[in-house]
Amino acid sequence: MKRLKNWARTTFCKSKDIIYPESEAEIIDLVKICNENRTPIKVVGKAHSYNDIFCSGEDGVIVSLKKFNAIEHIERQNQTVTMQAGIDIPTLIRKIKPHGLSLRNLGTNIFDNIAGACSTGYHGSGIVYGIFVSDLLSMEVITPTGEKKLITREDPEFAVYAVGLGMLGIIIRVTLQCEPYYKLEVTEKQMRLEEIEADFERLLETYKHFKFIWVPHTRNFMVWLANKTDKPENSLWQKIYTYGIIGVLVNNFLHETLLFFASFRRSLVPKINRFMSRMLLPKKGEIATSVYPSHWAFFLPHVLKQDVVEYAFKIEETFEVFREIIEMIETKKIYVDTPIEVRFVKKDDYWMSPTQGEDVCFIGTKIHFPFGRQPEYFRYFSHIDQILLKHGGRPHWGKQFRITTEDFKKNYPKWDDFWAFADQQDPNGIFKNRFSKRLRGEK
Ligand SMILES: Cc1cc2nc3c(=O)[nH]c(=O)nc-3n(C[C@H](O)[C@H](O)[C@H](O)COP(=O)(O)OP(=O)(O)OC[C@H]3O[C@@H](n4cnc5c(N)ncnc54)[C@H](O)[C@@H]3O)c2cc1C
């Protein structure tokens, strides 16, 4: 029996074995054997999902493609890269940089596996950018019965496979559209919520990347704005200060220590939030700017473990939903120890994408686990589920949610079609798991 836990330690999986194939032929053989024996099989990327989406179950096997991770082809002129699907994003960034290339857009976690990121609808922020998989030109998949299938983005099936939740086979190879290497100038400043709302359209239009946060129990909101620039990048010392001292030591270790005490007395949380705001946010009226290579600009160091709920919903409802969340936290007297993050993503037509059919706002809510201690937080997350469901919200597939099959059906027009396709591709149900059964309301 093998055990695997996710990054956040919110999920523990057991499986018969964890297998690390090194070639396409090995992957195909493995899938065929599992299909013949009806052995459940699941691929794990970097296990960064907060839920059990990558678990096979005790009678199944987990596959990691981390030894099948080569870059196979780089087209400098068209800025495209073809790679084996076990590659992780940091390796990809490192390998394409000498060719003068960067990834188009990233979230704050830049350590995912490329196929895991695609399969869960991983996203950054900026209304001109879709979710990460939108930058794929094609993918090759080993279907649950062991056939190899090439799906290009012109193919109607791309809409089904794009956000496949790991249910449609094993992605073994992808071709990704990149961009010429670029730097971002980031501007951070405090604004009142009313000011952000009044200036919303302009911020969305003027900045390629725009998000904002609120620190609960305070009146502190901060916008994060970024555009491409040719300005010189910050010095190495500034990078060490920003990411090492402020990012890791203050925002993670000092914060974790303070929250450890608050895990015994939750009423300390508002004081800690105010203190951390003073340490981390630009002062009111001040503007902080920095210039870094794009992946550094997107990145936020995460050391302190946490659990997360994140939903996408119509961008037009951003401020209505946000105010409901603020009101809920204040009236229910819930202590929330982490900023709430608000991001924006362009629509697509992928069947299982939270951004399917409409430009969206993503609201991410978190609770920290200082030194392994878990404050009671289900009440908070279940209120978030309820608010977001009222607004037709769709949860991020790699994060937590406790909603029913009927809720999904209401919010995903292609819900039944997706599962019918998955059943037809996987007649023996080997890629199904506890997660998919929960989604479908099965025992
Ligand atoms: C600290 C932190 C910060 C985060 N920040 C963001 C963020 O800014 N934006 C965001 O969108 N998400 C974010 N996430 C969520 C997380 O990054 C995503 O859920 C991510 O997509 C999971 O990637 P992974 O490689 O770890 O995949 P896993 O969690 O290992 O797997 C996810 C799914 O992909 C499937 N899969 C993996 N490889 C393959 C393959 N080769 N073929 C078929 N299916 C496959 C698995 O079976 C599973 O269903 C964050 C997570 C953490 C822990």
The ligand as an ORCA input file, in Angstrom:
! r2SCAN-3c Opt
* xyz 0 1
  C      -0.184     27.350     -2.698
  C      -1.094     27.154     -3.874
  C      -1.429     28.245     -4.675
  C      -2.281     28.064     -5.773
  N      -2.538     29.125     -6.606
  C      -3.321     28.934     -7.686
  C      -3.563     29.994     -8.607
  O      -3.024     31.086     -8.469
  N      -4.431     29.774     -9.644
  C      -5.047     28.570     -9.807
  O      -5.831     28.437    -10.738
  N      -4.800     27.530     -8.976
  C      -3.958     27.697     -7.940
  N      -3.717     26.646     -7.086
  C      -4.355     25.358     -7.340
  C      -3.455     24.392     -8.069
  O      -2.287     25.032     -8.496
  C      -4.205     23.809     -9.224
  O      -5.296     23.069     -8.785
  C      -3.345     22.961    -10.103
  O      -3.967     22.939    -11.295
  C      -2.999     21.554     -9.645
  O      -1.855     21.165    -10.376
  P      -1.023     19.890    -10.063
  O       0.013     19.814    -11.094
  O      -0.545     19.810     -8.691
  O      -2.128     18.753    -10.359
  P      -2.699     17.667     -9.365
  O      -3.322     18.338     -8.218
  O      -1.666     16.651     -9.081
  O      -3.808     16.992    -10.296
  C      -4.914     17.726    -10.708
  C      -5.721     16.930    -11.739
  O      -4.970     16.831    -12.945
  C      -4.967     15.485    -13.379
  N      -3.746     15.238    -14.117
  C      -2.473     15.496    -13.744
  N      -1.644     15.107    -14.716
  C      -2.394     14.594    -15.720
  C      -2.109     14.015    -16.982
  N      -0.864     13.885    -17.436
  N      -3.134     13.597    -17.742
  C      -4.404     13.707    -17.316
  N      -4.728     14.239    -16.123
  C      -3.739     14.671    -15.340
  C      -5.034     14.677    -12.095
  O      -5.469     13.355    -12.345
  C      -6.045     15.492    -11.331
  O      -7.322     15.168    -11.799
  C      -2.848     26.791     -6.025
  C      -2.508     25.701     -5.209
  C      -1.630     25.882     -4.160
  C      -1.253     24.690     -3.326
*
